[in-house]
């Protein structure tokens, strides 16, 4: 057993006490917060997301709010994706890059009104980045972190749960689109999104003081569908080919290396951060690409802290960036960030903790 030492650097989730009451057994740190990573029954939690419905505390997905007359302009400067046709109520997956074209976050951008946007961020401090760019360029915009905390409802039965709470209109939401609403006086934005491929929603709680009450409302609504607590599931996300920023990326990774090229529009204005570098990378061609990798052996391996060398004929060709035991494939699988010369079907090996393991590259997703 171990304990967590409280600190003002470690911000509590509005749902923290509820996750403890529901039996959370492990956390990771993310955006200076604690994110639940398990409730003590990993395989049961996995099958819940595959076959049923699971609720997750993902308040670590903080919102960076851009508000003011130049909010749209700043959003475009931050995102190398054309936002000119983005309308109120729409979200878009974007790659926020630095001036070298390196991905520094992969948030969902949500347009709340003509002068207010959210960036629902992964694990890096885009609040500082956005504020610095706004000040440098003299923009009339306020960059802040609003009181907004997402709770995810994921799985094939998630739509029924959320519809029972808010109405059947949620069934008509397009992917990444959202609507602001309320339940029992609690303000919420309901978005069709989430870090799984099993379908679901992210419910953006807009009053942190109502966290426990809102958690319990979702829990009660989900009882007919046997809802249970969970978390962004490592196995499911690897099987589904979902990127984990910071886990599957390094300090030099550009969007074209990690299957995000389709979210880059090279004809956006020149003042978009990183766009000139991205045009050059596209013209010259990326040096690496992301593939799946299937390892030999039928014993579950452990999630790793670090990357491992992927070798071909004794020469390193890339790195295995994650590993997971697939309950459906009954294999250890992961992602390889490898030379573009490496192709699906290639036989390779992984050097893991001094042991060479035979493996084969494949396309993503696995399932």
C-alpha positions, 0 to 999 in steps of 0.5 A, spaced: 500 500 500 502 507 498 499 513 500 498 520 496 501 526 499 496 532 498 499 538 495 496 544 492 500 542 485 495 536 485 488 539 484 482 534 486 477 532 481 470 534 483 469 526 482 475 524 486 471 522 493 465 518 488 471 514 485 474 512 492 467 510 494 466 506 488 473 502 490 478 505 485 485 502 486 490 506 482 491 512 479 496 516 474 498 523 474 495 527 468 495 535 468 497 536 475 491 531 477 489 524 479 486 520 474 483 513 476 486 507 472 483 501 475 478 499 480 481 492 482 478 488 476 482 489 470 478 484 465 471 485 468 472 492 467 475 491 460 469 487 458 464 492 461 467 497 456 466 492 450 459 489 452 456 494 456 457 501 459 462 504 463 463 511 467 470 514 467 472 520 471 476 524 466 476 531 469 484 531 467 482 533 460 482 540 462 479 545 458 483 551 455 478 557 454 479 562 449 474 568 449 473 574 446 473 578 439 479 574 437 478 567 440 477 564 433 483 567 430 487 565 436 484 558 435 486 558 428 493 560 430 494 554 435 491 549 430 494 547 423 487 545 421 482 549 417 477 552 422 473 557 418 467 552 417 467 550 424 460 552 427 457 553 434 456 546 437 461 543 433 468 539 435 474 538 431 480 533 433 486 537 432 494 537 432 497 543 436 504 543 434 510 548 436 514 552 430 518 545 428 511 542 427 512 537 433 505 535 436 505 538 443 498 536 444 492 533 441 486 536 444 478 536 441 477 543 439 469 545 441 466 552 439 461 554 444 459 561 441 463 566 436 467 568 441 468 562 445 472 556 444 475 550 448 481 546 447 479 539 451 487 537 452 491 531 453 497 531 458 501 538 457 500 545 459 497 549 453 494 554 457 501 557 458 502 556 450 496 559 448 496 565 453 503 567 451 501 567 443 495 571 445 500 576 448 505 576 443 500 577 437 496 582 441 490 579 440 483 581 444 482 574 447 482 572 455 485 565 456 483 561 462 481 554 465 474 554 466 470 550 471 469 544 467 470 537 468 468 531 463 465 525 465 465 519 460 460 514 459 463 509 454 460 503 451 455 500 446 450 501 451 452 508 453 447 512 448 441 509 452 444 511 458 445 518 456 438 518 452 435 516 459 438 522 462 437 528 457 433 526 452 433 522 445 436 528 441 443 525 444 442 520 439 442 525 433 449 528 435 454 527 430 461 525 432 465 530 436 458 535 436 455 537 443 450 541 446 449 545 452 444 543 457 442 541 464 440 536 469 437 537 475 439 544 475 446 542 474 449 545 467 452 540 462 455 540 455 453 533 452 458 531 447 458 525 442 466 523 444 470 519 448 477 515 448 474 509 446 472 506 439 466 503 443 461 509 442 459 514 448 459 521 450 463 526 454 459 530 459 462 536 461 460 538 468 460 546 468 460 546 476 465 543 480 461 543 486 456 539 483 461 533 482 459 528 487 451 529 485 452 529 478 456 522 478 451 519 482 446 521 477 449 518 472 450 512 476 443 511 478 441 513 470 445 507 468 443 502 473 438 498 468 444 497 463 449 495 469 453 501 469 460 500 473 466 505 474 472 504 469 477 509 466 480 510 459 482 502 458 489 501 456 487 494 452 481 497 448 485 503 446 491 499 443 486 494 440 483 500 437 489 504 435 488 510 439 493 515 440 496 516 447 499 523 446 506 523 450 506 515 451 506 514 443 510 521 441 516 523 443 520 530 443 520 530 435 514 527 433 510 530 427 502 529 425 504 525 419 508 520 423 502 518 428 496 518 423 494 525 424 496 528 417 488 528 415 487 533 420 492 538 417 490 543 412 496 546 409 493 551 406 491 555 412 494 562 413 502 562 414 501 565 421 499 558 424 504 556 428 508 550 425 504 550 418 511 552 415 515 546 418 509 542 416 509 544 409 516 542 409 515 535 412 509 533 408 513 535 401 520 531 404 516 526 407 516 523 414 521 519 416 517 515 421 510 512 421 506 508 426 504 501 425 501 495 430 506 490 432 504 483 435 509 479 439 510 472 440 508 468 446 501 467 450 503 470 457 500 477 458 506 482 459 506 488 463 505 495 461 511 499 461 514 505 463 519 506 457 519 505 450 523 498 447 527 498 441 524 494 435 530 491 430 530 488 424 536 483 422 540 486 428 539 493 426 534 498 430 528 501 426 524 504 431 521 503 438 515 500 441 511 505 444 506 501 448 504 494 450 498 491 452 495 484 453 489 483 448 483 479 451 480 478 444 486 477 440 490 473 446 496 476 444 501 482 447 500 487 442 503 494 441 504 500 437 511 501 433 514 508 431 518 505 426 522 507 419 518 508 413 521 503 410 518 498 415 512 495 412 506 491 415 508 484 415 515 485 416 518 480 421 522 484 427 524 483 434 523 487 440 528 488 445 525 488 452 528 488 458 534 484 455 530 479 452 529 479 445 522 477 443 520 475 436 514 480 433 511 482 426 508 489 424 501 490 422 496 495 420 492 499 425 487 498 428 488 491 431 480 490 431 
